[in-house]
């Protein structure tokens, strides 16, 4: 069987796995992860050990869980600094006007979202550092980050 046929046949399975794992962001990336996992599963499959569909399902699901873990880890270590990068190697730092704007944006937040903004954006701490400092889980800090980003997006609009 050609991989194109296999991909067409197993695309609904990939989408079911994504739905089961509650993947709602970066869907195209996870479809690609699923397709690569399907190809790897097809290459590594041993007929003597059972049927292909359950093997493919568990292989694809495992790859997607791994990708979710990597994405969460990256999110924990990433901090939005508000500093524009003009070109590689240059670090002019924010201008006084930009610093004022960054602080004003944070003033529009409340509660834990504001606390995250102040620690992450203003002071430059990573999510794990914030979690350790406040004695909470990194997942809680991620929720505050998401709330802050959503509130700012609501306030100022935009696709980012």
KEBADO-12980 format. One line per 4 residues: number of its first residue (from 0); their letters; for each residue x, y, z of N, C-alpha, C, O, CB. Coordinates in Angstrom, 2 decimals, m for minus. Glycine has a CB too. Example, Ala and Ser with C-alpha at 12.3 -4.5 7.8 and 13.67 -1.06 7.14 Angstrom:
0 = as = 13.19/m5.69/7.80/12.30/m4.50/7.80/13.20/m3.30/7.80/14.24/m3.32/8.46/11.31/m4.47/9.05; 12.85/m2.25/7.08/13.67/m1.06/7.14/12.90/0.03/7.87/13.41/1.14/8.04/14.08/m0.60/5.72 $
//
This chain:
0 = xxxx = 0.85/m1.18/0.00/0.00/0.00/0.00/0.89/1.25/0.00/1.85/1.34/0.77/m0.96/0.00/1.23; 0.57/2.19/m0.86/1.30/3.44/m0.94/0.99/4.28/0.30/m0.09/4.20/0.86/0.95/4.20/m2.23; 1.98/5.09/0.70/1.78/5.91/1.90/0.64/6.91/1.71/m0.07/7.21/2.67/3.06/6.65/2.25; 0.46/7.43/0.50/m0.62/8.38/0.26/m1.97/7.76/0.59/m2.83/8.41/1.19/m0.61/8.87/m1.20 $
4 = xxxx = m2.15/6.50/0.21/m3.40/5.79/0.53/m3.53/5.57/2.04/m4.60/5.74/2.62/m3.46/4.44/m0.21; m2.43/5.20/2.66/m2.41/4.98/4.10/m2.73/6.28/4.84/m3.51/6.28/5.79/m1.03/4.42/4.55; m2.14/7.38/4.39/m2.38/8.68/5.01/m3.85/9.08/4.89/m4.45/9.57/5.84/m1.48/9.76/4.38; m4.41/8.86/3.73/m5.83/9.18/3.52/m6.72/8.34/4.42/m7.70/8.84/4.99/m6.22/8.96/2.04 $
8 = xxxx = m6.39/7.07/4.56/m7.18/6.15/5.37/m7.08/6.49/6.87/m8.06/6.35/7.60/m6.72/4.71/5.12; m5.90/6.92/7.34/m5.67/7.13/8.77/m5.78/8.59/9.23/m5.61/8.87/10.41/m4.31/6.61/9.13; m6.05/9.52/8.32/m6.22/10.92/8.71/m7.35/11.09/9.74/m7.17/11.84/10.69/m6.51/11.77/7.47; m8.49/10.42/9.58/m9.53/10.55/10.62/m9.04/10.07/11.99/m9.43/10.64/13.02/m10.78/9.76/10.22 $
12 = xxxx = m8.20/9.04/12.03/m7.66/8.55/13.29/m6.78/9.63/13.93/m6.83/9.85/15.14/m6.86/7.25/13.08; m5.97/10.27/13.12/m5.10/11.33/13.63/m5.94/12.45/14.25/m5.60/12.96/15.32/m4.20/11.90/12.49; m7.03/12.82/13.59/m7.90/13.87/14.12/m8.62/13.42/15.40/m8.84/14.23/16.30/m8.93/14.29/13.06; m8.99/12.14/15.48/m9.62/11.61/16.71/m8.63/11.68/17.87/m9.00/12.04/18.99/m10.10/10.15/16.50 $
16 = xxxx = m7.39/11.32/17.61/m6.37/11.38/18.67/m6.16/12.83/19.12/m6.05/13.09/20.31/m5.02/10.78/18.17; m6.12/13.75/18.18/m5.97/15.16/18.53/m7.14/15.64/19.39/m6.96/16.38/20.35/m5.85/16.02/17.26; m8.34/15.20/19.03/m9.52/15.59/19.81/m9.45/14.98/21.21/m9.77/15.64/22.20/m10.82/15.14/19.10; m9.04/13.73/21.30/m8.93/13.05/22.59/m7.90/13.74/23.48/m8.09/13.82/24.70/m8.55/11.56/22.39 $
20 = xxxx = m6.82/14.24/22.90/m5.76/14.91/23.65/m6.03/16.41/23.84/m5.20/17.13/24.39/m4.43/14.72/22.94; m7.20/16.87/23.38/m7.61/18.26/23.53/m6.62/19.22/22.85/m6.27/20.26/23.40/m7.75/18.62/25.00; m6.19/18.84/21.67/m5.29/19.70/20.90/m6.15/20.65/20.09/m6.87/20.24/19.18/m4.32/18.86/19.98; m6.07/21.93/20.43/m6.88/22.93/19.75/m6.04/24.06/19.18/m6.54/24.88/18.41/m7.91/23.49/20.69 $
24 = xxxx = m4.75/24.10/19.54/m3.85/25.09/18.97/m2.84/24.36/18.09/m2.56/23.18/18.31/m3.11/25.92/20.10; m2.32/25.05/17.11/m1.30/24.50/16.22/m1.73/23.17/15.61/m0.95/22.22/15.54/0.02/24.32/16.98; m2.97/23.10/15.18/m3.52/21.85/14.66/m2.72/21.31/13.48/m2.47/20.11/13.38/m4.97/22.04/14.25; m2.32/22.21/12.58/m1.59/21.76/11.39/m0.27/21.11/11.79/0.14/20.11/11.20/m1.33/22.94/10.44 $
28 = xxxx = 0.38/21.67/12.80/1.64/21.08/13.28/1.41/19.68/13.81/2.21/18.77/13.56/2.27/21.96/14.37; 0.32/19.49/14.55/0.06/18.18/15.13/m0.43/17.18/14.09/m0.19/15.98/14.23/m0.96/18.30/16.24; m1.11/17.65/13.05/m1.45/16.75/11.95/m0.16/16.25/11.31/m0.04/15.07/10.97/m2.35/17.46/10.88; 0.81/17.15/11.16/2.11/16.76/10.59/2.82/15.77/11.49/3.40/14.79/11.01/2.99/18.01/10.36 $
32 = xxxx = 2.80/16.01/12.80/3.39/15.06/13.76/2.72/13.70/13.59/3.39/12.66/13.59/3.24/15.57/15.23; 1.39/13.70/13.45/0.65/12.46/13.26/1.02/11.74/11.98/1.15/10.52/11.96/m0.83/12.74/13.27; 1.19/12.50/10.91/1.56/11.89/9.63/2.96/11.28/9.68/3.20/10.19/9.16/1.48/12.93/8.50; 3.87/11.99/10.30/5.23/11.46/10.43/5.21/10.20/11.29/5.88/9.21/10.98/6.18/12.52/11.05 $
36 = xxxx = 4.43/10.24/12.38/4.32/9.06/13.25/3.69/7.89/12.49/4.10/6.74/12.67/3.49/9.39/14.51; 2.69/8.18/11.65/2.07/7.12/10.84/3.09/6.49/9.91/3.14/5.27/9.76/0.89/7.69/10.03; 3.90/7.33/9.28/4.92/6.82/8.38/5.93/5.95/9.15/6.29/4.86/8.69/5.65/7.98/7.67; 6.37/6.43/10.32/7.30/5.65/11.14/6.67/4.34/11.59/7.32/3.30/11.56/7.75/6.46/12.36 $
40 = xxxx = 5.41/4.40/12.00/4.71/3.18/12.42/4.63/2.19/11.27/4.83/0.99/11.45/3.29/3.51/12.94; 4.34/2.70/10.08/4.26/1.84/8.90/5.60/1.18/8.60/5.66/0.00/8.26/3.78/2.65/7.67; 6.68/1.95/8.74/8.02/1.42/8.48/8.45/0.38/9.53/9.15/m0.58/9.19/9.03/2.57/8.46; 8.05/0.56/10.77/8.51/m0.30/11.87/7.58/m1.45/12.18/7.93/m2.33/12.97/8.70/0.53/13.10 $
44 = xxxx = 6.40/m1.48/11.58/5.38/m2.47/11.93/5.83/m3.89/11.61/6.41/m4.15/10.55/4.09/m2.16/11.21; 5.56/m4.79/12.55/5.85/m6.21/12.39/4.52/m6.96/12.45/3.88/m7.02/13.50/6.85/m6.73/13.49; 4.12/m7.54/11.31/2.83/m8.23/11.23/2.70/m9.37/12.23/1.60/m9.69/12.66/2.62/m8.78/9.84; 3.80/m9.96/12.61/3.77/m11.09/13.54/3.31/m10.67/14.94/2.91/m11.51/15.74/5.15/m11.74/13.61 $
48 = xxxx = 3.38/m9.39/15.22/3.04/m8.91/16.57/1.61/m8.39/16.69/1.24/m7.89/17.75/3.99/m7.83/16.97; 0.81/m8.49/15.65/m0.58/m8.06/15.75/m1.04/m7.23/14.57/m0.38/m7.16/13.54/m0.78/m7.29/17.00; m2.20/m6.59/14.76/m2.82/m5.79/13.71/m2.21/m4.38/13.67/m1.74/m3.86/14.69/m4.35/m5.70/13.93; m2.22/m3.80/12.48/m1.63/m2.48/12.31/m2.42/m1.34/12.97/m1.81/m0.48/13.60/m1.48/m2.20/10.86 $
52 = xxxx = m3.77/m1.30/12.85/m4.49/m0.14/13.40/m4.22/0.15/14.89/m3.98/1.31/15.23/m5.96/m0.35/13.21; m4.26/m0.84/15.78/m3.96/m0.51/17.19/m2.51/m0.04/17.38/m2.24/0.84/18.19/m4.22/m1.72/18.07; m1.60/m0.64/16.62/m0.19/m0.25/16.70/m0.04/1.20/16.24/0.64/1.99/16.89/0.69/m1.20/15.85; m0.66/1.53/15.12/m0.57/2.89/14.58/m1.19/3.88/15.56/m0.63/4.96/15.78/m1.27/2.99/13.21 $
56 = xxxx = m2.33/3.53/16.13/m3.01/4.42/17.07/m2.10/4.75/18.27/m1.92/5.91/18.62/m4.32/3.78/17.56; m1.53/3.71/18.88/m0.70/3.95/20.06/0.60/4.68/19.68/1.08/5.51/20.44/m0.36/2.61/20.78; 1.15/4.39/18.51/2.37/5.05/18.07/2.12/6.54/17.82/2.89/7.39/18.26/2.91/4.37/16.79; 1.04/6.84/17.11/0.69/8.23/16.81/0.37/8.99/18.10/0.84/10.11/18.30/m0.52/8.30/15.83 $
60 = xxxx = m0.41/8.37/18.97/m0.76/9.01/20.24/0.49/9.30/21.07/0.61/10.37/21.67/m1.74/8.12/21.03; 1.42/8.36/21.11/2.66/8.57/21.85/3.47/9.73/21.31/4.01/10.53/22.07/3.49/7.31/21.83; 3.55/9.81/19.98/4.30/10.92/19.36/3.64/12.26/19.65/4.33/13.25/19.89/4.40/10.71/17.86; 2.32/12.30/19.63/1.62/13.55/19.90/1.79/13.96/21.36/1.96/15.15/21.66/0.13/13.41/19.55 $
64 = xxxx = 1.74/13.00/22.27/1.96/13.31/23.69/3.36/13.86/23.89/3.57/14.80/24.66/1.73/12.06/24.57; 4.33/13.27/23.21/5.71/13.74/23.30/5.81/15.18/22.78/6.48/16.02/23.38/6.65/12.81/22.51; 5.15/15.45/21.66/5.17/16.80/21.09/4.49/17.80/22.03/4.95/18.93/22.16/4.47/16.82/19.70; 3.40/17.39/22.67/2.73/18.27/23.64/3.65/18.59/24.81/3.70/19.72/25.28/1.43/17.63/24.14 $
68 = xxxx = 4.38/17.59/25.29/5.30/17.78/26.39/6.40/18.76/26.00/6.74/19.66/26.77/5.92/16.45/26.83; 6.95/18.58/24.80/7.99/19.49/24.32/7.46/20.91/24.19/8.15/21.87/24.53/8.55/19.02/22.98; 6.23/21.04/23.69/5.63/22.36/23.52/5.41/23.04/24.87/5.66/24.24/25.01/4.31/22.25/22.76; 4.95/22.28/25.86/4.73/22.84/27.19/6.06/23.25/27.82/6.14/24.28/28.49/4.00/21.82/28.10 $
72 = xxxx = 7.08/22.45/27.62/8.40/22.77/28.16/8.94/24.05/27.53/9.51/24.89/28.22/9.37/21.60/27.94; 8.76/24.19/26.23/9.21/25.39/25.53/8.45/26.61/26.04/9.03/27.67/26.25/9.01/25.24/24.00; 7.15/26.45/26.25/6.33/27.55/26.76/6.79/27.98/28.14/6.78/29.17/28.44/4.86/27.15/26.80; 7.20/27.03/28.99/7.69/27.34/30.33/8.96/28.17/30.27/9.15/29.07/31.09/7.93/26.07/31.11 $
76 = xxxx = 9.83/27.87/29.32/11.13/28.53/29.27/11.10/29.82/28.47/12.06/30.59/28.53/12.15/27.60/28.68; 10.03/30.07/27.72/9.96/31.23/26.86/9.34/32.41/27.61/8.31/32.26/28.27/9.16/30.92/25.60; 9.96/33.54/27.50/9.45/34.75/28.12/9.35/35.82/27.05/10.30/36.04/26.30/10.35/35.22/29.30; 8.20/36.48/26.98/8.05/37.60/26.07/8.68/38.81/26.72/8.29/39.21/27.81/6.54/37.86/25.72 $
80 = xxxx = 9.65/39.39/26.07/10.36/40.51/26.68/9.84/41.86/26.25/10.09/42.86/26.91/11.82/40.42/26.36; 9.13/41.89/25.15/8.67/43.18/24.66/9.75/43.95/23.94/9.53/45.09/23.53/8.13/43.99/25.79; 10.94/43.35/23.79/12.05/44.02/23.11/12.06/43.62/21.65/12.13/42.43/21.34/13.39/43.67/23.78; 11.99/44.59/20.74/12.02/44.23/19.32/13.42/43.83/18.89/14.41/44.40/19.35/11.53/45.40/18.47 $
84 = xxxx = 13.50/42.83/18.02/14.79/42.42/17.47/14.86/42.98/16.06/14.11/42.57/15.18/14.95/40.84/17.48; 15.77/43.92/15.86/15.88/44.57/14.56/16.65/43.71/13.58/16.25/43.57/12.43/16.54/45.92/14.70; 17.75/43.15/14.01/18.48/42.19/13.20/19.36/41.37/14.12/19.69/41.78/15.23/19.32/42.91/12.10; 19.74/40.19/13.61/20.51/39.23/14.41/21.76/39.87/14.99/22.51/40.55/14.28/20.88/38.02/13.57 $
88 = xxxx = 21.98/39.65/16.28/23.18/40.15/16.93/23.01/41.53/17.52/23.88/41.98/18.27/24.29/40.16/15.97; 21.93/42.21/17.20/21.72/43.55/17.74/20.82/43.48/18.95/19.80/42.79/18.92/21.12/44.48/16.67; 21.16/44.18/20.00/20.32/44.24/21.19/20.29/45.68/21.67/20.94/46.03/22.65/20.84/43.28/22.31; 19.51/46.53/20.98/19.49/47.93/21.36/18.73/48.17/22.65/18.86/49.23/23.26/18.89/48.74/20.25 $
92 = xxxx = 17.92/47.19/23.08/17.11/47.38/24.27/15.91/48.26/23.95/15.91/48.96/22.94/17.93/48.00/25.41; 14.90/48.21/24.81/13.72/49.01/24.53/13.99/50.50/24.79/14.77/50.87/25.66/12.53/48.54/25.39; 13.32/51.32/24.01/13.43/52.77/24.20/12.59/53.15/25.41/11.77/52.36/25.88/12.95/53.55/22.91; 12.78/54.36/25.94/11.96/54.81/27.07/10.46/54.77/26.75/9.64/54.44/27.62/12.36/56.22/27.47 $
96 = xxxx = 10.09/55.10/25.53/8.68/55.05/25.14/8.16/53.62/25.15/7.04/53.37/25.59/8.49/55.67/23.74; 8.98/52.69/24.67/8.58/51.28/24.68/8.43/50.76/26.11/7.50/50.00/26.40/9.60/50.43/23.91; 9.32/51.15/26.98/9.24/50.73/28.39/7.94/51.25/29.00/7.25/50.53/29.72/10.47/51.24/29.19; 7.60/52.49/28.72/6.35/53.06/29.23/5.16/52.30/28.69/4.23/51.99/29.43/6.25/54.54/28.85 $
100 = xxxx = 5.17/52.00/27.40/4.08/51.24/26.77/3.96/49.85/27.39/2.85/49.40/27.67/4.31/51.13/25.26; 5.08/49.18/27.60/5.06/47.84/28.20/4.44/47.90/29.60/3.62/47.05/29.95/6.50/47.25/28.28; 4.82/48.88/30.38/4.25/49.02/31.73/2.76/49.36/31.69/1.99/48.85/32.50/5.01/50.12/32.52; 2.35/50.21/30.75/0.94/50.56/30.62/0.09/49.35/30.23/m1.04/49.20/30.70/0.76/51.68/29.59 $
104 = xxxx = 0.63/48.51/29.38/m0.10/47.29/29.00/m0.35/46.43/30.23/m1.45/45.92/30.42/0.69/46.48/27.93; 0.66/46.27/31.07/0.53/45.47/32.28/m0.45/46.06/33.27/m1.08/45.33/34.03/1.87/45.32/32.95; m0.59/47.38/33.26/m1.53/48.04/34.17/m2.98/47.72/33.84/m3.86/47.93/34.67/m1.32/49.53/34.14; m3.24/47.23/32.65/m4.60/46.89/32.24/m5.02/45.50/32.74/m6.19/45.12/32.61/m4.73/46.95/30.73 $
108 = xxxx = m4.08/44.75/33.30/m4.37/43.41/33.79/m4.70/43.44/35.28/m4.39/44.41/35.98/m3.18/42.47/33.53; m5.32/42.36/35.74/m5.66/42.24/37.16/m5.32/40.84/37.65/m5.13/39.92/36.85/m7.16/42.55/37.41; m5.24/40.69/38.96/m5.08/39.38/39.58/m3.79/38.68/39.20/m2.73/39.29/39.07/m6.23/38.51/39.23; m3.92/37.37/39.01/m2.76/36.53/38.71/m2.17/36.85/37.34/m0.97/36.70/37.14/m3.14/35.07/38.77 $
112 = xxxx = m3.01/37.29/36.40/m2.51/37.66/35.07/m1.53/38.83/35.19/m0.49/38.84/34.55/m3.68/38.02/34.11; m1.88/39.81/36.02/m0.99/40.96/36.24/0.28/40.51/36.95/1.38/40.96/36.62/m1.70/42.06/37.06; 0.12/39.62/37.92/1.29/39.12/38.65/2.25/38.41/37.68/3.47/38.61/37.75/0.86/38.15/39.78; 1.69/37.58/36.79/2.53/36.90/35.80/3.22/37.94/34.91/4.42/37.84/34.67/1.69/35.91/34.93 $
116 = xxxx = 2.47/38.92/34.43/3.02/39.94/33.53/4.17/40.68/34.20/5.23/40.87/33.59/1.91/40.93/33.11; 3.97/41.09/35.43/5.01/41.84/36.14/6.28/41.01/36.32/7.39/41.50/36.12/4.50/42.29/37.51; 6.10/39.72/36.68/7.27/38.88/36.92/7.93/38.43/35.62/9.16/38.39/35.53/6.88/37.67/37.74; 7.13/38.09/34.62/7.68/37.56/33.37/8.14/38.66/32.43/9.27/38.64/31.93/6.65/36.69/32.67 $
120 = xxxx = 7.29/39.60/32.19/7.60/40.62/31.18/8.48/41.73/31.76/9.47/42.12/31.15/6.31/41.21/30.62; 8.12/42.22/32.91/8.87/43.34/33.49/10.19/42.87/34.10/11.24/43.47/33.87/8.03/44.05/34.55; 10.12/41.77/34.89/11.34/41.32/35.58/12.11/40.25/34.82/13.25/39.95/35.16/10.98/40.81/36.95; 11.50/39.65/33.79/12.21/38.70/32.95/12.35/37.30/33.50/13.24/36.56/33.08/13.54/39.21/32.67 $
124 = xxxx = 11.49/36.90/34.44/11.56/35.53/34.99/10.87/34.56/34.04/9.93/34.92/33.34/10.91/35.47/36.39; 11.35/33.32/34.03/10.69/32.27/33.25/9.53/31.72/34.07/9.45/31.94/35.28/11.69/31.13/32.86; 8.64/30.99/33.41/7.50/30.40/34.12/7.95/29.47/35.24/7.37/29.53/36.33/6.63/29.63/33.15; 8.96/28.59/35.04/9.40/27.76/36.16/9.95/28.58/37.32/9.74/28.23/38.49/10.47/26.78/35.69 $
128 = xxxx = 10.65/29.68/37.02/11.16/30.55/38.08/10.02/31.18/38.86/10.07/31.27/40.09/12.06/31.65/37.49; 8.99/31.61/38.15/7.82/32.20/38.81/7.14/31.16/39.70/6.76/31.46/40.83/6.82/32.76/37.77; 7.00/29.94/39.18/6.36/28.87/39.96/7.14/28.61/41.24/6.54/28.48/42.31/6.26/27.58/39.12; 8.46/28.52/41.14/9.28/28.29/42.34/9.17/29.46/43.31/9.06/29.27/44.52/10.75/28.07/41.94 $
132 = xxxx = 9.21/30.66/42.78/9.17/31.85/43.63/7.86/31.95/44.40/7.84/32.33/45.57/9.36/33.11/42.78; 6.75/31.59/43.75/5.43/31.72/44.37/4.92/30.43/44.99/3.86/30.42/45.62/4.44/32.21/43.36; 5.66/29.33/44.82/5.26/28.06/45.40/4.02/27.44/44.77/3.19/26.85/45.45/5.02/28.23/46.85; 3.92/27.59/43.45/2.79/27.01/42.72/3.35/26.12/41.61/4.56/26.06/41.41/1.86/28.13/42.12 $
136 = xxxx = 2.47/25.43/40.90/2.91/24.55/39.82/3.17/25.36/38.55/2.57/26.42/38.35/1.86/23.45/39.56; 4.05/24.86/37.69/4.26/25.53/36.40/2.98/25.60/35.57/2.77/26.54/34.80/5.35/24.80/35.61; 2.11/24.59/35.72/0.84/24.60/34.98/m0.02/25.78/35.40/m0.68/26.39/34.56/0.08/23.28/35.20; m0.02/26.11/36.69/m0.78/27.26/37.16/m0.23/28.54/36.56/m0.99/29.42/36.14/m0.76/27.35/38.71 $
140 = xxxx = 1.09/28.65/36.51/1.71/29.85/35.94/1.38/29.95/34.45/1.16/31.04/33.95/3.23/29.82/36.15; 1.36/28.81/33.74/0.99/28.81/32.32/m0.44/29.33/32.15/m0.72/30.08/31.21/1.11/27.38/31.71; m1.34/28.94/33.06/m2.72/29.43/32.98/m2.77/30.94/33.16/m3.53/31.62/32.47/m3.61/28.74/34.04; m1.96/31.47/34.07/m1.91/32.92/34.26/m1.38/33.59/33.00/m1.87/34.65/32.60/m1.03/33.28/35.47 $
144 = xxxx = m0.37/32.97/32.38/0.19/33.51/31.15/m0.86/33.56/30.06/m1.01/34.56/29.36/1.40/32.68/30.69; m1.59/32.47/29.91/m2.64/32.40/28.88/m3.71/33.45/29.16/m4.19/34.10/28.23/m3.27/30.98/28.84; m4.08/33.62/30.43/m5.08/34.62/30.79/m4.58/36.03/30.48/m5.33/36.85/29.96/m5.44/34.51/32.29; m3.32/36.29/30.78/m2.75/37.61/30.49/m2.73/37.87/28.99/m3.10/38.96/28.54/m1.33/37.73/31.08 $
148 = xxxx = m2.30/36.88/28.23/m2.24/37.06/26.78/m3.63/37.25/26.19/m3.81/38.06/25.29/m1.55/35.86/26.13; m4.61/36.49/26.69/m5.99/36.63/26.19/m6.55/38.01/26.53/m7.20/38.64/25.70/m6.89/35.54/26.78; m6.30/38.47/27.76/m6.79/39.79/28.17/m6.17/40.89/27.32/m6.86/41.82/26.91/m6.51/40.04/29.66; m4.88/40.78/27.07/m4.21/41.80/26.25/m4.70/41.74/24.80/m4.85/42.78/24.15/m2.70/41.61/26.29 $
152 = xxxx = m4.94/40.54/24.33/m5.44/40.41/22.96/m6.84/41.03/22.86/m7.16/41.70/21.88/m5.48/38.92/22.53; m7.67/40.81/23.90/m9.00/41.43/23.93/m8.89/42.94/23.97/m9.64/43.64/23.29/m9.80/40.93/25.12; m7.98/43.45/24.77/m7.82/44.89/24.91/m7.31/45.55/23.63/m7.80/46.60/23.21/m6.88/45.19/26.05; m6.31/44.91/23.03/m5.62/45.55/21.92/m5.86/44.91/20.57/m5.44/45.45/19.54/m4.17/45.56/22.18 $
156 = xxxx = m6.54/43.76/20.56/m6.81/43.06/19.31/m5.56/42.46/18.73/m4.53/42.41/19.41/m7.43/43.99/18.32; m5.61/42.02/17.53/m4.44/41.47/16.86/m4.47/39.97/16.83/m5.25/39.33/17.54/m3.17/41.94/17.54; m3.60/39.40/15.99/m3.53/37.95/15.79/m2.52/37.30/16.68/m2.50/36.07/16.76/m3.20/37.65/14.37; m1.67/38.04/17.36/m0.60/37.45/18.17/m1.02/37.30/19.60/m0.25/36.82/20.42/0.65/38.28/18.10 $
//
